[in-house]
Amino acid sequence: MSSLIRLNSNALLVRNLIQRSASNARWISSSQKNRDAATIDVSKKAAAKPAEPAATSTNKNWVSYGFDYLDEKADRNATKSSFFFTVTVCIVFGAFYWSYLPDPQLRDWAQREAYLELRRREAAGLEPISKDFIDPSQISLPSDEELGNTEIVI
């Protein structure tokens, strides 16, 4: 309980320090000219130059995603469509397709067959796996002289 109180008091202390530093930082000024008001004479501007077309005006805060460096709308459309196809088509549908593929190595079939064979052998009163699964006459083992000092781990 005391650790919660200490944690809460530390959080309050940090919050107060941040608020004080932020309120003090608002009054810092690097120039005296930032308090001057800027005025524009509209009559001179309108007479000197015709109005710009809307297609050439750009948003000053726009940062391109790298698909189109000149047109914000084309850049956003290309970004959204590429992410849609990447995430939806590749990841979602790709995972769905991969999870429902047929078993190429027939693992499920082999396991079902093994269970059926075990059930059949148990019902017949046989061992699950016979000692003579492979005929001993077909197996050729090396002699003791051929093995020599080879370590045999069983």
DSSP file (Angstrom, degrees, kcal/mol; ACC not computed):
  #  RESIDUE AA STRUCTURE BP1 BP2  ACC     N-H-->O    O-->H-N    N-H-->O    O-->H-N    TCO  KAPPA ALPHA  PHI   PSI    X-CA   Y-CA   Z-CA
    1    1 A M     >        0   0    0      0, 0.0     4,-1.8     0, 0.0     3,-0.2   0.000 360.0 360.0 360.0 -41.4    0.0    0.0    0.0
    2    2 A S  H  >  +     0   0    0      1,-0.2     4,-2.6     2,-0.2     5,-0.2   0.849 360.0  56.7 -66.1 -31.7    2.8    2.4    0.9
    3    3 A S  H  > S+     0   0    0      1,-0.2     4,-2.6     2,-0.2    -1,-0.2   0.877 105.5  51.4 -67.0 -35.0    4.4    1.7   -2.5
    4    4 A L  H  > S+     0   0    0      2,-0.2     4,-2.5     1,-0.2    -1,-0.2   0.893 110.4  48.7 -65.7 -38.9    1.2    2.8   -4.3
    5    5 A I  H  X S+     0   0    0     -4,-1.8     4,-2.6     2,-0.2    -2,-0.2   0.922 112.9  47.5 -66.5 -43.0    1.2    6.0   -2.2
    6    6 A R  H  X S+     0   0    0     -4,-2.6     4,-2.5     2,-0.2    -2,-0.2   0.911 112.5  49.8 -63.0 -41.6    4.8    6.7   -3.1
    7    7 A L  H  X S+     0   0    0     -4,-2.6     4,-2.2     1,-0.2    -2,-0.2   0.913 112.1  47.6 -63.1 -42.6    4.1    6.0   -6.7
    8    8 A N  H  X S+     0   0    0     -4,-2.5     4,-2.2     2,-0.2    -2,-0.2   0.910 112.3  48.6 -65.3 -42.9    1.2    8.3   -6.7
    9    9 A S  H  X S+     0   0    0     -4,-2.6     4,-2.2     1,-0.2    -2,-0.2   0.881 111.2  50.8 -67.1 -36.2    3.1   11.1   -5.0
   10   10 A N  H  X S+     0   0    0     -4,-2.5     4,-2.5     2,-0.2    -1,-0.2   0.900 109.5  50.7 -65.3 -39.5    6.0   10.7   -7.5
   11   11 A A  H  X S+     0   0    0     -4,-2.2     4,-2.4     1,-0.2    -2,-0.2   0.902 110.9  48.5 -64.4 -40.4    3.6   10.9  -10.4
   12   12 A L  H  X S+     0   0    0     -4,-2.2     4,-2.4     2,-0.2    -1,-0.2   0.903 111.2  50.7 -65.0 -40.5    2.1   14.1   -8.9
   13   13 A L  H  X S+     0   0    0     -4,-2.2     4,-2.2     2,-0.2    -2,-0.2   0.925 112.1  46.0 -62.9 -45.3    5.6   15.6   -8.4
   14   14 A V  H  X S+     0   0    0     -4,-2.5     4,-2.3     1,-0.2    -2,-0.2   0.907 112.3  51.2 -64.5 -41.7    6.6   14.8  -12.0
   15   15 A R  H  X S+     0   0    0     -4,-2.4     4,-2.4     1,-0.2    -2,-0.2   0.905 110.3  49.1 -63.2 -41.3    3.3   16.2  -13.3
   16   16 A N  H  X S+     0   0    0     -4,-2.4     4,-2.5     2,-0.2    -1,-0.2   0.903 110.5  50.7 -65.0 -40.7    3.8   19.5  -11.4
   17   17 A L  H  X S+     0   0    0     -4,-2.2     4,-2.5     2,-0.2    -2,-0.2   0.907 111.3  48.3 -63.2 -40.9    7.3   19.8  -12.6
   18   18 A I  H  X S+     0   0    0     -4,-2.3     4,-2.4     2,-0.2    -2,-0.2   0.910 112.0  48.9 -65.7 -42.0    6.2   19.3  -16.2
   19   19 A Q  H  X S+     0   0    0     -4,-2.4     4,-2.4     2,-0.2    -2,-0.2   0.907 112.7  47.7 -65.7 -40.6    3.4   21.9  -15.8
   20   20 A R  H  X S+     0   0    0     -4,-2.5     4,-2.3     2,-0.2    -2,-0.2   0.929 113.6  46.5 -65.3 -44.7    5.7   24.5  -14.3
   21   21 A S  H  X S+     0   0    0     -4,-2.5     4,-2.0     1,-0.2    -2,-0.2   0.880 113.6  49.5 -67.2 -35.6    8.4   24.0  -17.0
   22   22 A A  H  X S+     0   0    0     -4,-2.4     4,-1.0     2,-0.2    -1,-0.2   0.900 111.5  48.1 -68.9 -39.7    5.7   24.2  -19.7
   23   23 A S  H  < S+     0   0    0     -4,-2.4     4,-0.4     1,-0.2     3,-0.2   0.869 114.1  47.1 -70.0 -34.1    4.2   27.3  -18.3
   24   24 A N  H >< S+     0   0    0     -4,-2.3     3,-1.0     1,-0.2     4,-0.3   0.850 106.4  58.4 -72.1 -33.7    7.6   29.0  -17.9
   25   25 A A  H >< S+     0   0    0     -4,-2.0     3,-0.9     1,-0.2    -1,-0.2   0.746  94.1  66.9 -69.2 -21.9    8.6   27.9  -21.5
   26   26 A R  T 3< S+     0   0    0     -4,-1.0    -1,-0.2     1,-0.2    -2,-0.2   0.790  98.3  51.9 -68.3 -26.2    5.6   29.8  -22.9
   27   27 A W  T <  S+     0   0    0     -3,-1.0     2,-0.3    -4,-0.4    -1,-0.2   0.503  83.0 108.3 -90.9  -3.4    7.1   33.1  -21.9
   28   28 A I    <   -     0   0    0     -3,-0.9     2,-0.4    -4,-0.3    -3,-0.0  -0.591  47.6-177.1 -76.6 132.4   10.5   32.5  -23.5
   29   29 A S        -     0   0    0     -2,-0.3     3,-0.1     1,-0.1    -2,-0.0  -0.993  24.7-169.8-132.6 137.2   11.0   34.7  -26.6
   30   30 A S  S    S+     0   0    0     -2,-0.4     2,-0.3     1,-0.2    -1,-0.1   0.542  77.2  31.2-100.1  -8.9   13.9   34.7  -29.0
   31   31 A S        -     0   0    0      1,-0.1     3,-0.4     0, 0.0    -1,-0.2  -0.996  59.6-143.9-148.3 148.6   12.9   37.8  -30.9
   32   32 A Q  S >  S+     0   0    0     -2,-0.3     3,-0.9     1,-0.2     4,-0.1   0.643  96.5  69.6 -84.4 -14.8   11.0   41.1  -30.2
   33   33 A K  G >  S+     0   0    0      1,-0.2     3,-1.2     2,-0.1    -1,-0.2   0.550  74.3  83.1 -82.6  -6.7    9.5   41.0  -33.6
   34   34 A N  G 3  S+     0   0    0     -3,-0.4    -1,-0.2     1,-0.3    -2,-0.1   0.673  87.1  57.0 -72.0 -13.0    7.2   38.1  -33.0
   35   35 A R  G <  S+     0   0    0     -3,-0.9    -1,-0.3    -4,-0.1     2,-0.2   0.535  84.7 103.7 -92.2  -6.9    4.7   40.4  -31.3
   36   36 A D  S <  S-     0   0    0     -3,-1.2     2,-0.4    -4,-0.1    -3,-0.0  -0.484  72.9-124.9 -74.5 145.7    4.3   42.6  -34.4
   37   37 A A        -     0   0    0     -2,-0.2     2,-0.4     1,-0.0    -2,-0.1  -0.759  17.8-138.4 -91.9 134.6    1.2   42.2  -36.5
   38   38 A A        -     0   0    0     -2,-0.4     2,-0.4     2,-0.0    -1,-0.0  -0.780  20.4-169.4 -93.6 135.0    1.7   41.4  -40.2
   39   39 A T        -     0   0    0     -2,-0.4     2,-0.4     2,-0.0    -2,-0.0  -0.943   7.8-157.8-125.0 147.7   -0.6   43.2  -42.6
   40   40 A I        -     0   0    0     -2,-0.4     2,-1.0     4,-0.0     3,-0.1  -0.985  18.5-133.0-125.4 132.7   -1.1   42.5  -46.3
   41   41 A D     >  -     0   0    0     -2,-0.4     4,-1.6     1,-0.2     3,-0.2  -0.763  20.5-169.1 -85.0 105.9   -2.5   45.1  -48.8
   42   42 A V  H  > S+     0   0    0     -2,-1.0     4,-2.3     1,-0.2     5,-0.2   0.827  79.7  59.6 -68.7 -34.2   -5.1   43.1  -50.7
   43   43 A S  H  > S+     0   0    0      1,-0.2     4,-1.6     2,-0.2    -1,-0.2   0.894 107.3  45.6 -65.9 -39.3   -5.7   45.7  -53.4
   44   44 A K  H  > S+     0   0    0     -3,-0.2     4,-2.2     2,-0.2     5,-0.2   0.903 113.2  50.0 -68.8 -41.1   -2.0   45.6  -54.5
   45   45 A K  H  X S+     0   0    0     -4,-1.6     4,-1.7     1,-0.2    -2,-0.2   0.910 111.7  47.1 -65.6 -42.5   -1.8   41.8  -54.5
   46   46 A A  H  < S+     0   0    0     -4,-2.3    -1,-0.2     1,-0.2    -2,-0.2   0.857 116.1  44.7 -68.2 -35.4   -5.0   41.4  -56.5
   47   47 A A  H  < S+     0   0    0     -4,-1.6    -2,-0.2    -5,-0.2    -1,-0.2   0.835 113.2  49.7 -78.5 -33.1   -4.0   44.0  -59.1
   48   48 A A  H  < S+     0   0    0     -4,-2.2    -2,-0.2     1,-0.2    -1,-0.2   0.867 119.8  20.1 -76.9 -36.9   -0.4   42.8  -59.5
   49   49 A K  S  < S-     0   0    0     -4,-1.7    -1,-0.2    -5,-0.2     3,-0.1  -0.994  76.3-119.8-139.8 137.6   -1.0   39.1  -60.0
   50   50 A P        -     0   0    0      0, 0.0    -3,-0.1     0, 0.0     2,-0.0  -0.331  50.1 -82.6 -71.5 161.3   -4.0   37.0  -61.2
   51   51 A A        -     0   0    0      1,-0.1    -5,-0.0    -5,-0.1     0, 0.0  -0.337  46.9-115.2 -64.9 142.3   -5.3   34.3  -58.8
   52   52 A E        -     0   0    0      1,-0.1    -1,-0.1    -3,-0.1     2,-0.0  -0.502  32.6-105.8 -75.7 144.6   -3.5   31.0  -58.8
   53   53 A P    >>  -     0   0    0      0, 0.0     3,-0.9     0, 0.0     4,-0.7  -0.376  25.2-120.8 -68.0 153.6   -5.4   27.9  -60.0
   54   54 A A  T 34 S+     0   0    0      1,-0.2     3,-0.3     2,-0.2    -2,-0.1   0.753 106.7  66.5 -68.5 -23.9   -6.4   25.5  -57.3
   55   55 A A  T 34 S+     0   0    0      1,-0.2    -1,-0.2     3,-0.0    -3,-0.0   0.805 100.6  48.7 -69.6 -28.5   -4.5   22.6  -58.8
   56   56 A T  T <4 S+     0   0    0     -3,-0.9     2,-0.3     2,-0.1    -1,-0.2   0.673  89.0  96.5 -87.2 -16.1   -1.1   24.2  -58.1
   57   57 A S     <  -     0   0    0     -4,-0.7     2,-0.3    -3,-0.3    -3,-0.0  -0.550  58.8-167.3 -74.9 137.1   -1.8   25.1  -54.5
   58   58 A T        -     0   0    0     -2,-0.3     2,-0.5    13,-0.1    -2,-0.1  -0.851  28.3-102.5-122.7 158.4   -0.4   22.5  -52.1
   59   59 A N    >   -     0   0    0     -2,-0.3     3,-1.3     1,-0.1    -2,-0.0  -0.687  25.5-148.2 -78.5 125.1   -0.9   21.8  -48.5
   60   60 A K  T 3  S+     0   0    0     -2,-0.5    -1,-0.1     1,-0.3    -2,-0.0   0.777  95.5  51.1 -68.1 -25.9    2.2   23.1  -46.6
   61   61 A N  T 3  S+     0   0    0      2,-0.0     2,-0.3    -3,-0.0    -1,-0.3   0.356  82.2 119.7 -93.9   6.3    2.0   20.4  -44.0
   62   62 A W    <   -     0   0    0     -3,-1.3     2,-0.5     1,-0.0    10,-0.0  -0.565  40.8-171.5 -77.8 130.2    1.8   17.5  -46.4
   63   63 A V        -     0   0    0     -2,-0.3    -2,-0.0     9,-0.0     2,-0.0  -0.991  23.8-125.3-120.6 124.5    4.5   14.9  -46.2
   64   64 A S        -     0   0    0     -2,-0.5     5,-0.1     1,-0.1     8,-0.1  -0.336   2.0-144.7 -71.2 146.9    4.6   12.3  -49.0
   65   65 A Y        -     0   0    0      3,-0.2    -1,-0.1    -2,-0.0     4,-0.1   0.452  56.1 -99.5 -85.4  -2.8    4.5    8.6  -48.2
   66   66 A G  S    S+     0   0    0      2,-0.3     3,-0.2     0, 0.0    -2,-0.1   0.434 103.8  95.9 102.2   0.8    6.8    8.1  -51.2
   67   67 A F  S    S+     0   0    0      1,-0.3     2,-0.3     8,-0.1     8,-0.1   0.841 100.3   6.4 -89.2 -37.8    4.2    7.0  -53.8
   68   68 A D        -     0   0    0      4,-0.1    -1,-0.3     1,-0.1    -2,-0.3  -0.939  57.6-169.6-147.4 121.7    3.7   10.4  -55.4
   69   69 A Y  S    S+     0   0    0     -2,-0.3    -5,-0.1    -3,-0.2     3,-0.1   0.545  86.0  42.5 -90.1  -6.8    5.7   13.4  -54.6
   70   70 A L  S    S+     0   0    0      1,-0.2     2,-0.6     2,-0.0    -1,-0.1   0.768 107.7  50.8-108.9 -33.5    3.5   16.0  -56.4
   71   71 A D     >  -     0   0    0      1,-0.2     4,-1.9   -13,-0.1    -1,-0.2  -0.933  56.7-163.6-117.8 119.1   -0.1   15.1  -55.7
   72   72 A E  H  > S+     0   0    0     -2,-0.6     4,-2.5     1,-0.2     5,-0.2   0.903  91.7  50.7 -66.1 -42.0   -1.3   14.5  -52.2
   73   73 A K  H  > S+     0   0    0      1,-0.2     4,-2.4     2,-0.2    -1,-0.2   0.914 111.8  46.7 -65.4 -42.9   -4.5   12.8  -53.2
   74   74 A A  H  > S+     0   0    0      2,-0.2     4,-2.4     1,-0.2    -1,-0.2   0.876 112.2  52.0 -65.7 -37.1   -2.7   10.3  -55.5
   75   75 A D  H  X S+     0   0    0     -4,-1.9     4,-2.2     2,-0.2    -2,-0.2   0.927 111.6  45.4 -64.5 -45.2   -0.1    9.7  -52.8
   76   76 A R  H  X S+     0   0    0     -4,-2.5     4,-2.8     2,-0.2     5,-0.2   0.910 113.4  50.0 -65.3 -42.1   -2.8    8.9  -50.2
   77   77 A N  H  X S+     0   0    0     -4,-2.4     4,-2.5     1,-0.2     5,-0.2   0.919 112.2  47.0 -63.7 -43.2   -4.8    6.7  -52.6
   78   78 A A  H  X S+     0   0    0     -4,-2.4     4,-2.2     2,-0.2    -1,-0.2   0.891 113.3  49.7 -65.5 -38.3   -1.7    4.7  -53.5
   79   79 A T  H  X S+     0   0    0     -4,-2.2     4,-2.3    -5,-0.2     5,-0.2   0.950 113.6  44.2 -64.1 -49.8   -0.7    4.3  -49.9
   80   80 A K  H  X S+     0   0    0     -4,-2.8     4,-2.4     1,-0.2    -2,-0.2   0.901 115.1  47.8 -65.2 -41.1   -4.1    3.1  -48.7
   81   81 A S  H  X S+     0   0    0     -4,-2.5     4,-2.6    -5,-0.2     5,-0.2   0.903 111.6  49.9 -69.1 -38.7   -4.5    0.7  -51.6
   82   82 A S  H  X S+     0   0    0     -4,-2.2     4,-2.3    -5,-0.2    -2,-0.2   0.914 113.6  45.4 -66.7 -40.0   -1.1   -0.8  -51.2
   83   83 A F  H  X S+     0   0    0     -4,-2.3     4,-2.8     2,-0.2     5,-0.4   0.885 112.0  52.9 -68.8 -37.0   -1.6   -1.4  -47.5
   84   84 A F  H  X>S+     0   0    0     -4,-2.4     4,-2.4    -5,-0.2     5,-0.8   0.955 114.0  41.5 -60.6 -49.2   -5.1   -2.8  -48.2
   85   85 A F  I  <>S+     0   0    0     -4,-2.6     5,-1.8     3,-0.2     4,-0.5   0.880 116.1  50.2 -67.9 -36.5   -3.7   -5.3  -50.7
   86   86 A T  I  <>S+     0   0    0     -4,-2.3     5,-1.4    -5,-0.2     4,-0.2   0.962 121.9  30.5 -65.0 -51.1   -0.7   -6.1  -48.6
   87   87 A V  I  <>S+     0   0    0     -4,-2.8     5,-2.2     3,-0.2     4,-0.4   0.964 128.9  35.2 -75.3 -52.6   -2.6   -6.7  -45.3
   88   88 A T  I  <>S+     0   0    0     -4,-2.4     5,-2.2    -5,-0.4     6,-0.2   0.971 127.5  30.5 -70.9 -55.1   -5.9   -8.0  -46.6
   89   89 A V  I   XS+     0   0    0     -5,-0.8     5,-0.7    -4,-0.5    -3,-0.2   0.963 129.3  33.2 -72.7 -51.5   -5.0  -10.0  -49.7
   90   90 A C  I   <S+     0   0    0     -5,-1.8     4,-0.4    -4,-0.2    -3,-0.2   0.968 129.7  27.4 -73.5 -52.6   -1.5  -11.2  -48.8
   91   91 A I  I  ><S+     0   0    0     -5,-1.4     4,-2.1    -4,-0.4    -3,-0.2   0.966 128.5  34.8 -79.5 -53.1   -1.7  -11.7  -45.0
   92   92 A V  I  ><S+     0   0    0     -5,-2.2     4,-2.2     2,-0.2    -3,-0.2   0.979 128.3  33.8 -69.8 -56.4   -5.4  -12.5  -44.3
   93   93 A F  I  ><S+     0   0    0     -5,-2.2     4,-2.8     1,-0.2     5,-0.2   0.859 118.2  55.3 -69.6 -32.6   -6.3  -14.4  -47.4
   94   94 A G  H  ><S+     0   0    0     -5,-0.7     4,-2.5    -4,-0.4    -1,-0.2   0.916 110.2  45.1 -63.6 -43.0   -2.8  -16.0  -47.6
   95   95 A A  H  X S+     0   0    0     -4,-2.1     4,-2.4     2,-0.2    -2,-0.2   0.897 113.3  50.8 -66.7 -39.9   -3.1  -17.3  -44.0
   96   96 A F  H  X S+     0   0    0     -4,-2.2     4,-1.3     2,-0.2    -2,-0.2   0.937 113.2  45.2 -61.8 -46.4   -6.6  -18.6  -44.7
   97   97 A Y  H  < S+     0   0    0     -4,-2.8     3,-0.3     1,-0.2     4,-0.2   0.919 114.1  49.0 -62.9 -44.8   -5.4  -20.4  -47.9
   98   98 A W  H >< S+     0   0    0     -4,-2.5     3,-0.9     1,-0.2    -1,-0.2   0.876 109.7  51.5 -64.9 -38.1   -2.3  -21.8  -46.2
   99   99 A S  H 3< S+     0   0    0     -4,-2.4    -1,-0.2     1,-0.2    -2,-0.2   0.783 113.8  43.8 -73.2 -24.8   -4.3  -23.1  -43.2
  100  100 A Y  T 3< S+     0   0    0     -4,-1.3    -1,-0.2    -3,-0.3    -2,-0.2   0.233  83.3 123.6-105.1  14.7   -6.9  -24.9  -45.4
  101  101 A L  S <  S-     0   0    0     -3,-0.9    -3,-0.0    -4,-0.2     2,-0.0  -0.401  71.7-100.8 -65.8 149.7   -4.4  -26.5  -47.8
  102  102 A P        -     0   0    0      0, 0.0    -1,-0.1     0, 0.0    -2,-0.0  -0.350  45.7 -91.2 -67.1 158.5   -4.6  -30.2  -48.1
  103  103 A D    >   -     0   0    0      1,-0.2     3,-0.9    -3,-0.1     6,-0.1  -0.599  40.4-169.4 -74.6 105.4   -2.0  -32.2  -46.2
  104  104 A P  T 3  S+     0   0    0      0, 0.0    -1,-0.2     0, 0.0     0, 0.0   0.790  85.4  42.7 -72.2 -25.5    0.8  -32.6  -48.8
  105  105 A Q  T 3  S-     0   0    0      0, 0.0    -2,-0.1     0, 0.0     0, 0.0   0.326 106.1-125.0-101.5   7.9    2.8  -35.1  -46.8
  106  106 A L    <>  +     0   0    0     -3,-0.9     4,-2.1     1,-0.1     5,-0.1   0.828  57.8 148.8  55.3  39.2   -0.3  -37.1  -45.7
  107  107 A R  H  > S+     0   0    0      2,-0.2     4,-2.3     1,-0.2     5,-0.2   0.926  71.3  48.9 -66.5 -44.9    0.5  -36.8  -42.0
  108  108 A D  H  > S+     0   0    0      1,-0.2     4,-2.4     2,-0.2     5,-0.2   0.918 111.9  48.9 -62.8 -42.5   -3.2  -36.8  -41.0
  109  109 A W  H  > S+     0   0    0      1,-0.2     4,-2.5     2,-0.2    -1,-0.2   0.915 110.9  50.2 -62.5 -43.1   -3.9  -39.9  -43.1
  110  110 A A  H  X S+     0   0    0     -4,-2.1     4,-2.1     1,-0.2    -1,-0.2   0.887 111.0  49.2 -64.4 -38.9   -0.9  -41.8  -41.7
  111  111 A Q  H  X S+     0   0    0     -4,-2.3     4,-2.3     2,-0.2    -1,-0.2   0.922 111.2  48.8 -68.1 -42.8   -2.0  -41.0  -38.1
  112  112 A R  H  X S+     0   0    0     -4,-2.4     4,-2.3     1,-0.2    -2,-0.2   0.926 111.9  49.4 -61.1 -43.2   -5.6  -42.2  -38.8
  113  113 A E  H  X S+     0   0    0     -4,-2.5     4,-2.5     1,-0.2    -1,-0.2   0.887 109.1  52.5 -62.9 -38.8   -4.3  -45.4  -40.4
  114  114 A A  H  X S+     0   0    0     -4,-2.1     4,-2.5     2,-0.2    -1,-0.2   0.920 110.1  47.7 -64.3 -43.1   -2.0  -46.0  -37.4
  115  115 A Y  H  X S+     0   0    0     -4,-2.3     4,-2.4     2,-0.2    -2,-0.2   0.903 112.2  49.7 -64.1 -40.1   -4.9  -45.6  -34.9
  116  116 A L  H  X S+     0   0    0     -4,-2.3     4,-2.3     2,-0.2    -2,-0.2   0.916 111.9  48.4 -64.1 -41.4   -7.1  -47.9  -37.0
  117  117 A E  H  X S+     0   0    0     -4,-2.5     4,-2.5     2,-0.2    -2,-0.2   0.904 111.2  50.0 -66.0 -41.0   -4.3  -50.5  -37.2
  118  118 A L  H  X S+     0   0    0     -4,-2.5     4,-2.5     2,-0.2     5,-0.2   0.922 111.3  49.0 -62.3 -43.1   -3.7  -50.3  -33.4
  119  119 A R  H  X S+     0   0    0     -4,-2.4     4,-2.2     1,-0.2    -2,-0.2   0.905 111.8  49.3 -62.8 -41.0   -7.4  -50.7  -32.7
  120  120 A R  H  X S+     0   0    0     -4,-2.3     4,-1.6     2,-0.2    -2,-0.2   0.915 112.6  46.9 -64.4 -42.8   -7.5  -53.8  -35.1
  121  121 A R  H  X>S+     0   0    0     -4,-2.5     5,-2.7     2,-0.2     4,-0.5   0.880 112.2  50.2 -69.0 -37.3   -4.5  -55.4  -33.4
  122  122 A E  H ><5S+     0   0    0     -4,-2.5     3,-0.9     1,-0.2    -1,-0.2   0.910 110.1  50.2 -65.4 -40.5   -5.9  -54.8  -29.9
  123  123 A A  H 3<5S+     0   0    0     -4,-2.2    -1,-0.2     1,-0.2    -2,-0.2   0.835 111.1  49.3 -66.1 -31.8   -9.2  -56.3  -30.9
  124  124 A A  H 3<5S-     0   0    0     -4,-1.6    -1,-0.2    -5,-0.2    -2,-0.2   0.532 115.8-116.1 -84.1  -6.1   -7.4  -59.4  -32.3
  125  125 A G  T <<5 +     0   0    0     -3,-0.9    -3,-0.2    -4,-0.5     2,-0.2   0.723  69.2 136.5  80.0  21.5   -5.4  -59.7  -29.1
  126  126 A L      < -     0   0    0     -5,-2.7    -1,-0.2    -6,-0.2    -2,-0.1  -0.546  62.4 -92.9 -97.0 164.7   -2.0  -59.1  -30.8
  127  127 A E        -     0   0    0     -2,-0.2     3,-0.2     1,-0.1    -1,-0.1  -0.414  36.5-116.5 -69.2 152.6    0.9  -56.9  -29.6
  128  128 A P  S    S+     0   0    0      0, 0.0     2,-0.4     0, 0.0    -1,-0.1   0.914 103.9  18.4 -58.9 -41.5    0.8  -53.3  -31.0
  129  129 A I  S    S-     0   0    0     -8,-0.0     2,-0.1   -11,-0.0     4,-0.0  -0.996  87.6-127.6-131.8 128.1    4.0  -53.9  -32.9
  130  130 A S    >   -     0   0    0     -2,-0.4     3,-0.9    -3,-0.2     4,-0.1  -0.421   9.3-135.0 -73.1 144.7    5.3  -57.4  -33.7
  131  131 A K  T 3  S+     0   0    0      1,-0.3     3,-0.4    -2,-0.1     2,-0.3   0.839 108.7  50.2 -65.1 -32.3    8.9  -58.3  -32.7
  132  132 A D  T 3   +     0   0    0      1,-0.2    -1,-0.3     3,-0.0    -2,-0.1  -0.297  66.5 135.6-101.7  47.6    9.2  -59.9  -36.1
  133  133 A F  S <  S+     0   0    0     -3,-0.9     2,-0.4    -2,-0.3    -1,-0.2   0.896  78.7  35.8 -60.7 -40.1    7.9  -56.9  -38.1
  134  134 A I  S    S-     0   0    0     -3,-0.4    -1,-0.1    -4,-0.1     5,-0.1  -0.952 105.1-105.1-112.5 136.3   10.8  -57.5  -40.5
  135  135 A D    >   -     0   0    0     -2,-0.4     3,-1.9     1,-0.2     4,-0.5  -0.407  24.1-139.4 -60.8 124.0   11.8  -61.0  -41.2
  136  136 A P  G >  S+     0   0    0      0, 0.0     3,-0.9     0, 0.0    -1,-0.2   0.763  99.9  64.5 -60.1 -24.8   15.1  -61.7  -39.3
  137  137 A S  G 3  S+     0   0    0      1,-0.2    -2,-0.1     3,-0.1    -3,-0.0   0.731  98.3  55.5 -70.6 -19.4   16.5  -63.6  -42.3
  138  138 A Q  G <  S+     0   0    0     -3,-1.9     2,-0.5     2,-0.0    -1,-0.2   0.604  92.0  85.3 -85.9 -12.2   16.4  -60.4  -44.4
  139  139 A I    <   -     0   0    0     -3,-0.9     2,-0.6    -4,-0.5    -5,-0.0  -0.780  61.2-162.4 -94.6 128.5   18.5  -58.4  -41.9
  140  140 A S        -     0   0    0     -2,-0.5    -3,-0.1     0, 0.0    -2,-0.0  -0.935  10.3-170.7-112.1 112.3   22.3  -58.6  -42.2
  141  141 A L        -     0   0    0     -2,-0.6     2,-0.1     1,-0.1    -2,-0.0  -0.715  27.6-106.0 -98.2 149.6   24.1  -57.5  -39.1
  142  142 A P        -     0   0    0      0, 0.0    -1,-0.1     0, 0.0     2,-0.0  -0.402  36.8-114.2 -71.9 152.0   27.9  -57.0  -38.9
  143  143 A S     >  -     0   0    0      1,-0.1     4,-1.8    -2,-0.1     5,-0.2  -0.279  28.6-102.7 -78.7 170.8   30.0  -59.6  -37.0
  144  144 A D  H  > S+     0   0    0      1,-0.2     4,-2.0     2,-0.2    -1,-0.1   0.842 122.5  54.5 -64.1 -33.5   31.8  -58.8  -33.8
  145  145 A E  H  4 S+     0   0    0      1,-0.2    -1,-0.2     2,-0.2     4,-0.1   0.885 108.3  49.0 -68.3 -37.1   35.1  -58.7  -35.7
  146  146 A E  H  4 S+     0   0    0      1,-0.2    -2,-0.2     2,-0.1    -1,-0.2   0.840 111.0  50.3 -70.0 -32.9   33.7  -56.1  -38.1
  147  147 A L  H >< S+     0   0    0     -4,-1.8     3,-1.6     1,-0.2     2,-0.2   0.897  81.3 165.4 -71.3 -40.0   32.4  -54.0  -35.2
  148  148 A G  T 3< S-     0   0    0     -4,-2.0    -1,-0.2     1,-0.2    -2,-0.1  -0.421  70.9 -15.1  62.9-125.3   35.8  -54.0  -33.4
  149  149 A N  T 3  S+     0   0    0     -2,-0.2    -1,-0.2    -4,-0.1     2,-0.2   0.124  94.0 140.1 -99.1  19.6   35.8  -51.3  -30.6
  150  150 A T    <   -     0   0    0     -3,-1.6     2,-0.3     1,-0.1    -3,-0.0  -0.452  55.3-122.2 -67.1 130.9   32.8  -49.4  -31.9
  151  151 A E        -     0   0    0     -2,-0.2     2,-0.6     1,-0.0    -1,-0.1  -0.594  23.3-156.1 -76.9 131.8   30.5  -48.3  -29.1
  152  152 A I        -     0   0    0     -2,-0.3     2,-0.5     2,-0.0    -1,-0.0  -0.944   5.3-165.2-112.9 118.4   27.0  -49.6  -29.4
  153  153 A V              0   0    0     -2,-0.6    -2,-0.0     1,-0.1     0, 0.0  -0.905 360.0 360.0-106.0 125.0   24.3  -47.6  -27.6
  154  154 A I              0   0    0     -2,-0.5    -1,-0.1     0, 0.0    -2,-0.0   0.377 360.0 360.0-111.4 360.0   21.0  -49.3  -27.1
